[in-house]
């Protein structure tokens, strides 16, 4: 009975490097795949993802900025809640003599 081979998990940096090599077109997809020990179809998929998402990098005030602002607001709200909780617990511990 054959055992299943474990799937390789590649980092985002590795995928970007391979996709960029494919985008440059200096080597064929097959050569790049052989050098990096991945399947040529995978190289083409990463190349397609890179080509489709590249414009997002140059958008002014893109979605990433909005996400960052929302995260900062949520964190400030959480800090406020924790500060109120801490003040309440300090007050109650003094009342109980702890």
Backbone as a ProteinNet text record, in pm:
[ID]
protein_1_A
[PRIMARY]
XXXXXXXXXXXXXXXXXXXXXXXXXXXXXXXXXXXXXXXXXXXXXXXXXXXXXXXXXXXXXXXXXXXXXXXXXXXXXXXXXXXXXXXXXXXXXXXXXX
[TERTIARY]
84	0	88.2	60	139.1	90.6	185.5	148.6	145.3	56.2	44.6	164.7	215.3	324.3	267	341.7	295.4	305.4	208.7	207.1	309.5	376.2	474.3	401.3	445.1	389.9	500.5	478.3	578.7	544.4	646.8	624.9	582.8	524.8	481.7	601.3	713.3	833.2	883.9	880.4	923.1	832.8	701.2	606.6	627.5	651.1	672.3	799.4	904	1029.9	1012.8	948	926.4	836.7	730.3	638.1	707.5	793.2	865	961.1	1028	1115.3	1035.1	916.6	831.5	783.8	753.9	708.6	818.6	942.9	1053.3	1071.7	1043.7	1049.4	1188.7	1288.7	1425.6	1440.4	1376.2	1378.5	1237.1	1226.9	1094.7	1034.9	903.5	833.6	887.5	915.2	966.7	1103.2	1189.8	1321.7	1307.7	1222.3	1201.5	1145.1	1048.6	987.4	1090.7	1175	1278.5	1377.3	1418.9	1515.9	1461.1	1333.3	1273.8	1196.2	1198.9	1132.2	982.9	917.4	772.6	717.6	588.6	525.8	508.7	526.8	510.8	372.9	269.7	135.4	130.6	198.1	202.2	271.8	380	452	360	284.9	192.7	82.4	33.8	-70	-16.7	103	162.7	188.2	228.3	252.5	121.9	13.2	-117.9	-162.7	-144.7	-182.1	-102.2	26.3	111.2	64	34.9	-8.1	-140.5	-233.4	-363.9	-359.4	-271.5	-268.6	-168.3	-85.1	14.1	-46.2	-156	-212.5	-252.4	-290.3	-328.7	-214.6	-92.2	22.9	36.1	-15.7	3.9	-120.4	-226.9	-347.5	-326.8	-368.7	-354	-460.6	-419.1	-513.3	-597.8	-533.4	-605	-672.9	-719.7	-795.4	-711.8	-581.1	-495.2	-498.1	-502.8	-509.6	-636	-748	-875.6	-873.9	-816.2	-807.2	-722.3	-614.4	-525.3	-596.9	-671.2	-744.4	-848.5	-920.4	-1021.5	-956.3	-842.3	-771.3	-727.6	-674.9	-630.2	-748	-862.4	-981.7	-1027.2	-1029.3	-1068.8	-973.2	-844.9	-747.1	-760.6	-787	-807	-931	-1038.4	-1159.2	-1130.3	-1054.9	-1021.9	-934.7	-840.3	-756.2	-842.7	-941.2	-1032.5	-1109.8	-1160.8	-1235.6	-1147.5	-1026.9	-936.1	-894.9	-879.8	-845.3	-957.9	-1081.9	-1197.8	-1202.9	-1183.4	-1184.9	-1075.8	-956.2	-844.2	-873.2	-926.1	-959.3	-1064	-1165.7	-1270.4	-1211.1	-1124.9	-1066	-973.2	-899.4	-812.9	-899.3	-1010.1	-1097.7	-1157.5	-1205.4	-1268	-1165.8	-1043.6	-943	-903.2	-904.9	-877.2	-991.3	-1115.1	-1230.3	-1229.9	-1181.4	-1177.7	-1050	-957.5	-833.3	-734	-739.6	-647.8	-526.7
-118.3	0	124.2	215.3	337.9	441	515.5	624.3	752.1	841.4	968.2	1056	1121.2	1216.4	1343.8	1403.2	1526.6	1641.1	1729.1	1844.2	1945.4	2005.3	2108.4	2240.1	2312.1	2444.5	2545.7	2629.3	2727.9	2863.4	2937.3	3069.5	3167.6	3276.2	3379.5	3438.5	3452.9	3507.8	3414.7	3284.3	3187	3194.3	3199	3205.8	3332.6	3444.6	3571	3566.2	3505.7	3494.9	3411.8	3297.3	3209.2	3277.5	3342.1	3410.3	3525	3596.6	3708.5	3657.6	3547	3487.3	3451.4	3397	3359.4	3483.5	3591	3715.2	3775.8	3766.1	3824.7	3755.9	3627.4	3555.5	3522.4	3533.5	3500.9	3350.6	3275.4	3129.4	3080.7	2959	2901.8	2857.9	2840	2795	2658.5	2573.3	2439.9	2448.4	2537.6	2553.4	2604.5	2702.8	2759.2	2652	2575.8	2470.3	2365.6	2327.9	2228.2	2280.9	2405.8	2464.8	2472.5	2499.7	2520.2	2398.2	2289	2163.5	2180.8	2250.4	2264	2225.7	2203.9	2165.5	2289.5	2276.4	2390.7	2456.4	2377.3	2434.4	2529.1	2490.6	2575.1	2706.8	2700.8	2823.8	2915.3	2859.1	2940.3	3000.7	2924.7	2977.5	3095	3079.9	3188.9	3310.3	3288.3	3397.5	3472.9	3397.8	3458.5	3540.9	3487.3	3560.5	3689.8	3683.1	3802	3905.9	3862.9	3953.8	4021.1	3944.8	3999.3	4094.5	4067.5	4148.4	4262.6	4271.1	4377.8	4517.6	4543.1	4678.9	4724.2	4630	4664.9	4731.2	4698	4754.8	4904.1	4951.6	5091	5176.9	5119.5	5196.7	5290.6	5415.8	5515.7	5493.3	5488.1	5471.3	5346.8	5240.6	5116.6	5055.6	4936.4	4865	4842.6	4827.6	4800.7	4916.9	5039.1	5155.3	5157.2	5121.2	5116.1	5008.2	4894	4785	4825.8	4896.1	4940.9	5039.3	5132.6	5230.9	5162	5065.3	4992.6	4915.8	4853.5	4778.7	4871.6	4988.5	5084.3	5129.7	5157.6	5198.7	5088.1	4965.2	4852.1	4835.4	4850.9	4836.6	4948.4	5071.1	5182.2	5157.2	5105.6	5074.1	4967.5	4865.3	4756.8	4808.5	4897	4956.1	5031.6	5105.3	5178.7	5085	4976.9	4880.1	4819.4	4782.5	4720.6	4818.3	4944.5	5046.3	5062.4	5064.2	5075.4	4953.2	4834.9	4712.6	4716.2	4759.7	4765.1	4862.6	4979.3	5077.5	5022.1	4953.9	4894.7	4790.3	4704.3	4599.4	4656	4760.2	4825.2	4881.6	4947.3	5007.2	4899.1	4790.6	4684.3	4612.5	4594.7	4526.6	4613	4744.7	4832.9	4825.3	4819.5	4810.3	4681	4571.9	4442.4	4422.8	4518.2	4509.1	4409.5	4387.8	4294.3	4362.5
0	0	0	-89.8	-100.2	0.5	54.8	142.6	61.6	99.6	28.6	59.3	-44.5	-24.2	37.1	128.3	190.4	90.2	96.2	6.8	52.9	-42	-9.7	14	113.4	140.9	114.5	16	-22.3	37.9	76.1	134	25.2	68.2	-26	-99.8	-29.6	-92.7	-203.6	-178.2	-278.5	-400.8	-377.4	-488.1	-570	-501.4	-571.3	-655.8	-601.6	-675.3	-801.3	-787.4	-902	-1005.2	-959.3	-1050.3	-1122.7	-1051.4	-1113.8	-1220.9	-1194.2	-1295.4	-1420.3	-1398.6	-1511.4	-1587.1	-1513.8	-1577.3	-1663.9	-1617.4	-1693.4	-1827.8	-1834.5	-1960.5	-2009.6	-1924.3	-1964	-1982.3	-1893.6	-1900.9	-1930.4	-1978.8	-2001.9	-1868.9	-1869.9	-1749.6	-1706.7	-1803	-1771.4	-1702.9	-1749.3	-1686.6	-1543.3	-1524.7	-1391.1	-1297.9	-1346.7	-1265.1	-1225.1	-1318.7	-1289.5	-1186	-1199.8	-1106.1	-964.2	-952.3	-820.3	-769.6	-844.4	-806.9	-782.6	-874.4	-870.3	-1007.3	-1014.5	-1140.1	-1229	-1360	-1450.2	-1441.5	-1417.4	-1404.4	-1284	-1176.5	-1056.4	-1085.6	-1162.2	-1199.5	-1279.2	-1373.8	-1453.6	-1366.9	-1269.3	-1179.8	-1098.2	-1043	-964.4	-1051.8	-1175	-1269.5	-1296.8	-1314	-1338.3	-1218.4	-1099.1	-977.2	-967.7	-995.6	-990	-1091	-1212.4	-1318.1	-1281	-1221.9	-1187.3	-1068.5	-974.4	-851.1	-852.5	-953	-957.3	-954.6	-1026.2	-1021.4	-881.3	-795	-658	-581.7	-616	-546.7	-569.2	-681.8	-718.2	-701.1	-647.6	-624.2	-506.4	-524.2	-417.9	-312	-185.7	-75.5	-91.4	-128.1	-157	-36.9	-54.6	48	173.1	156.2	270.7	369.3	319.8	407.1	489.8	427.3	497.4	604.7	572.8	669.1	788.9	763.7	870.4	962.2	903.9	984.3	1072.1	1016.5	1093.3	1207.5	1179	1282.8	1395.5	1361.6	1463.2	1548.7	1485.2	1561.3	1656.1	1607.1	1692	1809.6	1785.1	1892.8	1996.2	1951.2	2045.4	2131.2	2070.7	2145.6	2251.3	2211.8	2304.5	2419.6	2390	2494.4	2594.5	2543.8	2631.8	2723	2665.4	2746.2	2854.9	2818.9	2916.2	3025.3	2989.7	3088.7	3190.2	3142.3	3232.4	3324.6	3267.1	3348.4	3455.1	3418.8	3512.6	3626.1	3591.3	3694.4	3792.1	3739.6	3823.3	3918.2	3864.2	3947.3	4053.9	4022	4121.8	4235.4	4198.1	4297.9	4389.2	4329.9	4407.9	4495.9	4447.5	4529.2	4650.1	4635.2	4748.8	4851	4803	4892.1	4971.8	4908.2	4975.1	5055.9	5045.7	5119.7	5062.4	4933.1	4869.3	4813.1
[MASK]
++++++++++++++++++++++++++++++++++++++++++++++++++++++++++++++++++++++++++++++++++++++++++++++++++

